[in-house]
Amino acid sequence: MVLGAVLFISFLVTAILGLLAAREKVPFTWHFTMAIVSLAILIIHGAIAMAYFLGI
């Protein structure tokens, strides 16, 4: 459950960095890097949740 909260915050930060990159306040690579981190957290969170629900 904690990882879900971290994932939500990660997606919010990714969205904020996207807005800032569009306004050229931060480099686009920050948004891209944070998106990759968010996807990695998503995969880990999903794997743990599926393992829990499947009883593995």
Secondary structure by P-SEA (a helix, b strand, c coil): caaaaaaaaaaaaaaaaaaaaaaccccaaaaaaaaaaaaaaaaaaaaaaaaaaacc
